[in-house]
Amino acid sequence: MATGTLPFLAAPGAIPRLKEPEQPVLDPLIADVQKRTFRFFWETTNVRNGLARDRYPSQSPSSIAAVGFALTAYPIGVERGYVTRRVAVERVLTTLRFFHDAPQGPEPRGTTGHHGFFYHFLDLTTGLRAGGSELSTVDTALFLAGALFCQSYFDAEDDDEAQIRQLAENIYARVDWRWAQIRPPAISHGWSPECGFLEYDWRGYNEAMIVYLLALGSPTHPVEQAAWEEWTSTYDQSWQSDFGEPHLAFAPLFGHQYCQTWIDLRGLRDRYMSNRGIDYFENNRRAIYAQRAYAIANPHGWKDYGSDVWGVTASDGPADVAREYAGKLRLFRSYAGRGVVGPYGYDDGTLAPTAVLGSIAFAPEIVIPTIRELHRRYGQHIYSEYGFLDAFNPSFDFDVPLVHGRCIKGFGWVASDYLGIDQGPIVAMIENGQTGLVWRVMRKNPHLRRGLERAGFNGGWLATTEA
C-alpha cells in the first residue's frame, strides 16, 4: 500500500468495503497533524473538571460539543501511543464525574443543564452556564456521542473502566428527549430560562442527525419513530446537482462530518436514501467532490481557489466589513456558517483546514493532496503548535480592526485561534479513515444500534448479529 492512501476505501462513486486495514500506514504529514491536534485537547482542557475550551489561545468558555470531541480524542491517543490507557481513563473519569454530578434545574444561574441537557457554553472553571447561552440539544448530543464512545471503548473489568461505562449510561439515560419535543414529533433546537423553547426545530439535512438517532435510541425517554420521518421531511429541498453528482446538500461541510464522526453509515440506508439509491457515506463523498469542483470553477474569483486549495465550512473569519475586491463590493464576516454547495451557502474567500481534514475518511484521494498543498504553500503562516489554525483568507488584505486573527503582508488573513469543534473532527476522522477505530467501537454500542434500527436503517454492519 502506498504512503498517503487510506487502505480500506473504494474508488470514487462506489460504496466502500467494510473491512478495516490490518497494518495501516499513515502519511507523515497526516500523522503529525493528528498528533498536534490531539495535543490541543490534552493540553488545553481543564484537568480539574474535563471541560474543553471553545477556542484557544483566546480566553473562552467551554463548549460542551468540544468536550464530546475531547472524549473521542482520548481513546485515539491511547491507540496511537500519545498517552497511556491509565491516564486517559483518569481524564475521562474526571470529565464524566463532573457532568454526572453537575447541578441541573430551571434556574437561570447556578446550573449546568436541565432535563438532562446541557448549556451550549459553560464557565471553564465553575462548569456553570456561561453568559446567556442556550440549553442546546445538538451540542448535548455531540457531548453524548463522545461519552458513549468512551463507554464502548473502555471495556476492561477493572473498577475505573466499569465506572466510566456506568457514568456514561446514567448521563445518557436522564436526557429527556420528549421534553424537547415542544412541537412534536420534531425536536427543538434548545431552551433558555429567560425565553423558553427556541423558535426552530431540527429538520434535515444538517449536523443534528445525531440528535434524532440518540433520541430514538434512548433507554428511558425515546422519541417515537415518527420523529425520523419529520427529520427527513425537508430533505427534498436540499437535494441538488450543483457542481457534481446529485446529493443531499448542506452548505458548510461540518454538517456532513459531525454525525459520521461516530457513526459508520457505509452501506446503511434509511427509507429516503434507499429511494435515492445511495447511502449517507456516498452522499458525503459527493458533497466533498462538489466543494472541490466549486473551488475549481471559482465563480467569485477568490484568490488561490483550485483543485488543491478548497474547503469551506463554519469557521472564524477576518471581520464583519464590506470592501471592494476584484472590482466588486464584497461582504466579509468574522465567525460565520460558511458553505458553498447547498441551501444558505456563503463564501467570502475564507478557507478552513477542518473542512478538508474532516473529510479525509470519505475522499482521501483528494483530501491528502490538498492538505499537502495547504501545508506546502501556507504552512509557515497557518500550521503551528496544535496543527492547522482555524481558518485563513488569502483574498483579505485590508486595514480594518480584526476579531480573531491578523493580516500578513503578501499572504492575507489568518486566524489566531484553534476551535474545539473544528479540531475534533480532524483527530477522529483521520483515525476513521486509517483504522476505522471510532466507527468500529461505536458499532458495539447498543444505544446507537437501537437508534439506527428505530430510524429504519438497514444493511451494512446492522445486518450482522454482532457489530
N, C-alpha and C positions, 0 to 999 in steps of 0.2 A: 504494500500500500504506500502510495506516495505521500510524503510530508505535505501538509496543507489541505488534504482532503479529509472529509469526515466519512468513516468507513461503512456505515450501515444505511446510508441514504441512497435511494434510487435516482434515476435520471429525471430531469425536469419534466413535469407534467404527469409523472407516474405516481402511484401510491406506493410509498417505500415499504420495504420489508420490515418485520418487527424484530428481527434478530439484532442483538447488540454485538459490538466487536469484542473479541477476546483479548487482543493486545493493541489498544488504541495508541496512535502516535499523534501527539499534539504539536501543531505548528509552534515553533519557539516564540514568535510574537504573541500568538493567541495565549500560550501558556503564561507569558509574562503579564498580559492584560488580566487574565483570570486571577493570578496571584495578587497583583496590586489591588484589584477591585475587591477581592476578599478582604484584604487588609483594611479597606475603608470601613467595613462593618466591624471587624475585630478590634480595631484601634480607636475608633471614634464613638463607639457605643458606650453609654454609661454603664460601667461594670457593676454598679450597686443595684440597678433595677432592670437592666437589659434593654433600656429604651434606646432605640437607634435614632440618629439625627435625621431631620428632614433634609438638611443641607449642611455642608462643611466646606471651608472653614468659617463661613459667616455664622454668627450666632443664630440659633433657630430652636424651635421646639422639637419634640419627637413626632414623627409621623408613624401612626400605627401600621400603615401599609409597609413602610420601611422596616418595621420590626418583623413583619411577616417575611420579607425578603432576607433579613438578617438570620432569622431562624432557619431559612432554607440554605443559606450560605454555610452555616456551621458544619453540618454533616459533609458537605462538599470539601470543606477544609480538612476534615478528618481523612476522607478518601484520598485527597491529594497530598497529604502529609504536611500541611501547613501547621496544623495543631494536633495535639493528641486527642483521642476519644475522651479521655478523662476530663481535660479542661473544657472540651466542647460540652460535655454533659453538665458541668458546673455552670457554664454560661446559659445553657438552655433552661436549666432548673431555676436559676435566678430570674430569668425572663418570665417563665410560666407561673412561678410563685407570685411574682408581682401582679400579673394580670388576674390570677385566680383570687387574690386577696384584696385587690384594689376596690375602693368603695363605689357602689352603684346606687343610683337613685335619681329622682326627677329634679333635684335642686340645681340651680344654675352654677353654683360654685361648690367646691369641695368633693367632687366626684370624678371618676374616670370614665364612667359609662352608665347605661340604663337599659334594663331589659336584656342584659347580656351583650349588647352592642357597646362599642367604644367610640369616644370622640376622635375625630379625624386627627387633631393635634393635641399633644399632652406636654405639659411642662416637663422638661428634660430631667429636672431634679426631683420634683414632688410627684410627678406622674398624674397630676390632676389636669382637668380641662384647661387648655391654653386659649386665652382670649375668648372670642365668641364662636369658636369652631363648632361645627355641627356633629351630631351623632351620625356617623357615616356607615351605611350598610355595605357599600363596596369596599371601603378601607378596612372595615371589620372582617369582611370575607377574605381579603388578601392576608391579613394577620392570621386568620384561622387556617388558611391553606398552609402557611409556614408551620403552625403548631401541629397540624395533622401530619405533615411530612415528618416532623420530629417524632411524633407518636409512632409512626410506622418504621422509621429508621432505627430508633433506639430500642431494640427488641431483646436485649440481654435480660437475664433473670435477676440481676442484682437490684438492690432496693432503689438506687437512684434512677436507673432507667425505667423501672416499674413506676416510679413516681412521675416521671415525665409523661408516660402513657396515661396515667390517671388524671393528672392535671389537665392535659390536653382534652381528655374526654369530658371532664367537668366544665371547662371553659366553653367548649363547643355545645354541650348539651343544654346549657342555660340560655343560649341565644333564642329569643322568642321571635322567630321569623313571622309568625302570624300577626303579632302586634304591629309589625311594619307594613302589613297589607291594609293600609288605610283606605285604599281604593282597590279591593281585591278583584281579580286574583294577582294583579301586579304588586310588586314590592317597591316601596318608596325609596327615593334617594337618601332620605335621612330625616332627622328630627332635631329640634332645639328647644330648650326650656322656654325660651322667650317667644317663639313663633309657632311651636307645634311642628307638625309634619311639613316637610318641604313640598313645594308645588308639583314637582315632577316625580314620575315613576320610571323604573328601569324597563326599557324595551330595547331589543337588539337592533343592530349588531354593534357591540362595544365591549369594553373590559369587564362588564358586570355579568357576563355569562356565569362566572364562578359564584356569584351571589345566588343565582337560581339553583345551581347544582348542589351547593351546600345546604340551601334551604330545603330542597327536595330530599336530601339525604339525612336530615336531622333525625336523631333517635327520639326526640322529645317534643318538638314543635314543628313538624314538617308542614310545608305548604302543599296544597292539592296539585295534582298533575296538570290541572288547567293553567297553572302559573307558567309552565313551559310554553304552552300554546300562546299565552299572552306575550311572553318574551319574544317569540318568533313572529308575532303577528305583523310586525313592521319590516320584516326582512326584505320583502319585495321592493320597498322604497330605496333600499341600499344596493340592490343587485345591479351591476353595471359592467360595461366592457371597455371603459376608457383605458387607453394605454396598454391593452393586452387582452388576455383571456377573460371571459365572464367570471365574475366572482362577487361575493358578498363583501362590500367595501365599508371601511371605516377610515376616515382620512388620516388621523395620527396612527402610526404603526404600533404604538403601545397597546391599542385596543385589540390588535391581533395577537400580541405576545403574552399578555398577563395571564389569561386563563390557561393557556397551553404551556406556561412555565411549569405547572404542576400536573397537568392532565394530558396523558398520551392519547390524542384523538386520531392517530393513524388508523385508518380502516374502520373507525366508528362513525355511524351515521344516525342522526335523528330523522324524523319523517321529512322535514324540509330538505335536508341535504340529500336524502335518498331520492327525492323527486328531482333534484338538480343533478344528480349523478356524480357528485364528488363528496369528499369529506372535508372537515374543517382544517385539517393539516394541509391538504392540497389547496384549499381556499387561501390559506396564508401564503403559500408559495406564490400563488398568482398575484396576491396583493403586493408582495415584495418585488416581484418582477415588474409590476405596474409602476411602482415607485422609481425603479431604475429607468424604465422607459420614459417616464415623465422627465427625469433629470437629463436624459439624452436629448429629448425634444426641447427642454428648457424654454417653455413658452413665454416666461417673463424676463429672460435674458440675464439671469443671475450669474455672477462670476464663478467660474470653475465647475459648474454643474456638468456632469457627463457620466459615462459608463462606470467609472470607478470613483466618482465623487457624488454621493447621494445620501439620503437618509434624513427624512423629516418626520418629526413627531412632537408631542408636547415637550417643551423644554424652556430653559432660560433663553432670553434674547437681549439685544442691546439696549433698547429704550422704547418708550411709547412716544414716537415722534413721526412726523411726516417730512420727508426730504426728497429732493429730486435725485433720481438715479437713472442713468441711460435715457435722459430726455423725458422721463415721466415722473410725476409725483407719486411716491410710494409711502405706504404706511408701514412703519416698523413697530415691533412690540417688544416688551420685556418678556416676562413669563407668559406663554400662550399655548393653546392647544393646537399647534401647527399640524398640518397634514396636507397631502396633495391629491389623493385619489379617493373620492367619496364625498358624501354629504358634508357640508360645512368646512371644506378644506380651506386652508390659509397658508400662504407661503411668502415669507419676506426675505428669503435667501439664507436663513439660519439652518444649519445642519447640526444634527445630534448623533454622536457616535453610538449611543444606545439604540437608535433606530436600526443601525446596521448590525451591531453585535448581538442584540436581542433577537435577530432574525437568523442567526448562524445555524441553528438546528433545522431550519426549513430550506434554506438555499445557500449552502456553504460555497458552492461553486462561484457565486457572485459576491458573497459576503467577504470571504477571505481575501480576494484580490483588492476589494475596496478598502478593507482595514489596512492592508499593507500600503496602499497608496496614500491613505489619510495619514498614516504614520510617517511615511517617507516624505510626503510633501509638507505636512504641517506639524510633525511631531514635536519640533523644538518649542512650539507655542501651545499645543493642546494636549500633550502627553506628559504626565507628571507623577507625583508620589503615589496616587491611588488610581493610576491608569488615565484614561481619557477624561479631560474636563467635560462638563456637561454639554456644551454647545459652542459653536463658533460661526461667524458670518464673514466670509471674505469680501462681501459686497458692501459692508458697512464700515465707512471710514469718515465719520462726521464728528465735529467738535460739539458734542452735546453732553449733558450730565448722564452718566450711566448708572444702572441699578446694580447689577451683579456682573462685573467684568471690566475689561479695558480694551482700548483700541491700540494696536501696534502698527506703526508706520510701515506701509508696504505689505501688510498682511490683512488687516481688518480687525473685527471684534472677536474676542474670545472670553468665555465665561470664566469667572474666578472661583466658582464652586463646583462641588460634586453633589448630586441629588440622590438620596437614598433610593427613591422609586425608579431612578434610571440606572443606578449601579446594580440593583438587584437582578434584573433580567440578564445582565451581562454575565455574571457569575453562573447563574443557573442554566442559561441556555447554551453556554459553552459546554457545560457538563452534559446536558441532554444530548447535544449534537455529537459529543465524543463517546460517552458511555451509556447514555440514557438513564443515568442514576435517579434523578428526581422522578421521571416518569415510571421507572421500574418499581421504585419503592412505593409510590402512591397507588400503583395497581393493587397493592396488598391492603389498602385501607378500605374497610367495609363501608364506611360512610360515603366515600366517593363512589364506590361501585353502586350503592343503593341509589344515590342521587342520579347517576347516569341512567340507570335502568328505569327509574321512575320518570325521567325525561323522555324515555322512548328510544334511547340509544341501543344499538346492537352491532354485532360484528366485532372485528379486531380482537383485542385481548378479552373483551367481555364475553366472547363466545367460548372461552376456556373455563374449565371448572376451577382452576387456580390461576390467579393473576401472576 
